[in-house]
Amino acid sequence: MGLFTKKKKKDEVNDSSPTKESEGQAPAKKKPDKSIKERAPKSRTGLKLLRTCVWVFMCFIIFKGCMSFVQGTRVINQTVINGNTAPIIEEKVKGFAADFAAEYFTWNTGNFSERSTRLSGFISGIDSDAGIKALDIKGSSRVLSTEVFDTKKLSDNQVEVTVMVRREVEPLMDQTTSQTPQSKDDSTQEDAIIPLPENEKSIKKVYMVVPVTLVEEGMVIRSYPRFVSEMPKAESVEATPNGPSISDTNTIALAKELTSSFLNAWYEGNISQLRYFYSNADDAPKSLNKSAFDFDRVESLNMYRNESQSGVMKILATVIVKSDIGESFTNAWSFEVIEKDGRLYMLDTAKEEDIIGTENQELTSDPQQTTDEETPDQPASNNQD
């Protein structure tokens, strides 16, 4: 026992020695840990907002589901209208207005009252002459043609139809009063009406709006028509450029030769001959009737190169054609051609062009027009004794 006790004390002495040495020295300072920094707590506002939106959306879905369950199945009828949605005016309404316009502008000075009888089948609630003052009539009127120009639906039973009327107007013959003695010894004089030569007839064009009322019994006109001015002409548009112009003399000569030969066969209706003018004979027309006009000559011709298609050229030709009584008319034609073996051939069917839109140049020579004018016979003067 004593042996172990002595050793224990010796160990305690050894353990206490460093403590005494450390007490004589100052305690060491701890180094701060720079790897750890103080940070503010993260904001959770965005997460709360997102959570709120999700819950609102879920509540909305649940609410809609409950409403659909309560209301049950619903049938939705949908009408899809393709194209023009303008109201459709029946053809019989247009015909009624055109017939009225024809009767409205037809009268004769010798029997003007007949016009009122004819108009009675169209009008109601207005005077029998439909607004024309009979005392102011100075001639006769005859309708040549009527055409429905425009329609407008004002209501379910009110329609306005604009009708274009072409009519021939013949004014009254001017009458003068002269004094003609019956004899040298007779002092009494009577008035003699001497009709002067009849004035030339003229063609007038007028646009008239006819108000048509739809009733159960049919159609009727309950108010006076009105006249409107002619529609203004549209502004001219610059022509689309045709490409570089061709001025080679030989090419122009070939183009004139092709145009003359082709149009001769075209107006004559010669199908077998037309096949020789096409690059592909299958492009030639399969049937063609003889025209009422005869080809006369090529008035002017211009050629242009097609930049989008290699080797293709375009011919714009102004030609003169004549009717069977010698009247001359100007036509404009357009061709697309290609050159093969020193000749020009058509690529597709030729097209008649509007002369105003095709060329803006004057003809080099004015075509001679032959018109037969009839001079009205002058009525002989009748003297009343």
Long-range contacts (C-beta under 8 A, 24 or more apart in sequence): 87-153, 89-151, 89-153, 89-159, 89-161, 92-219, 93-151, 93-159, 93-161, 93-212, 93-214, 93-219, 94-148, 94-151, 94-161, 96-122, 96-212, 96-219, 97-148, 97-161, 97-163, 97-210, 97-212, 98-146, 98-147, 98-148, 98-161, 98-163, 100-210, 100-221, 100-225, 101-143, 101-146, 101-163, 101-165, 101-208, 101-210, 101-225, 102-143, 102-146, 102-165, 104-130, 104-132, 104-208, 104-225, 105-141, 105-143, 105-165, 105-167, 105-206, 106-141, 106-142, 106-143, 106-167, 107-132, 107-137, 107-140, 107-141, 108-140, 109-137, 109-139, 109-140, 109-172, 112-137, 122-220, 122-221, 123-220, 123-221, 123-222, 124-220, 124-221, 124-222, 125-222, 125-223, 126-221, 126-222, 126-223, 126-224, 130-221, 130-224, 130-225, 131-224, 131-225, 138-171, 138-172, 139-169, 139-170, 139-171, 139-172, 140-169, 140-170, 141-167, 141-168, 141-169, 141-170, 142-167, 142-168, 142-170, 143-167, 144-168, 144-203, 149-207, 156-214, 157-213, 157-214, 157-215, 158-211, 158-212, 158-213, 158-214, 159-211, 159-212, 159-213, 159-214, 160-209, 160-210, 160-211, 160-212, 161-209, 161-210, 161-212, 162-207, 162-208, 162-209, 162-210, 162-228, 163-207, 163-208, 163-209, 163-210, 164-205, 164-206, 164-207, 165-205, 165-206, 165-207, 165-208, 166-203, 166-204, 166-205, 167-203, 167-204, 167-205, 167-206, 168-201, 168-202, 168-203, 168-204, 169-201, 169-202, 169-203, 169-204, 170-198, 170-199, 170-201, 171-199, 173-197, 173-198, 173-199, 173-379, 174-199, 180-383, 182-385, 190-384, 190-385, 191-384, 192-383, 192-384, 193-382, 193-384, 194-381, 194-382, 194-383, 195-379, 195-381, 195-382, 197-376, 197-378, 197-379, 198-376, 198-378, 198-379, 200-376, 205-230, 207-231, 239-357, 239-358, 239-360, 242-304, 242-314, 242-316, 243-304, 243-305, 243-306, 243-307, 243-314, 244-304, 244-305, 244-307, 245-302, 245-303, 245-304, 245-305, 246-303, 246-304, 246-305, 246-313, 251-303, 251-313, 251-339, 251-344, 252-301, 252-303, 254-339, 254-342, 254-343, 254-344, 255-301, 255-303, 255-313, 255-315, 255-317, 255-337, 255-344, 256-298, 256-301, 258-315, 258-335, 258-337, 258-343, 258-344, 258-345, 258-346, 259-298, 259-301, 259-315, 259-317, 259-319, 259-333, 259-335, 260-295, 260-297, 260-298, 262-335, 262-346, 262-350, 263-295, 263-319, 263-333, 264-295, 266-291, 266-295, 266-350, 267-291, 267-293, 267-294, 267-295, 267-321, 277-345, 277-346, 278-345, 278-346, 278-347, 279-338, 279-340, 279-345, 279-346, 279-347, 283-346, 283-347, 283-348, 283-349, 285-349, 291-321, 292-323, 292-324, 293-321, 293-322, 293-323, 293-329, 294-321, 294-322, 294-323, 294-324, 295-319, 295-321, 296-320, 296-321, 296-322, 296-328, 299-330, 299-363, 299-364, 299-365, 299-367, 300-359, 300-361, 300-363, 300-364, 302-359, 306-336, 311-338, 311-339, 312-336, 312-337, 312-338, 312-347, 313-337, 313-338, 313-339, 313-344, 316-353, 316-358, 316-359, 318-355, 318-358, 318-359, 318-363, 320-367, 325-370, 325-372, 326-370, 327-369, 327-370, 327-371, 328-367, 328-368, 328-369, 328-370, 329-367, 330-355, 330-363, 330-367, 331-355, 332-358, 332-359, 334-358
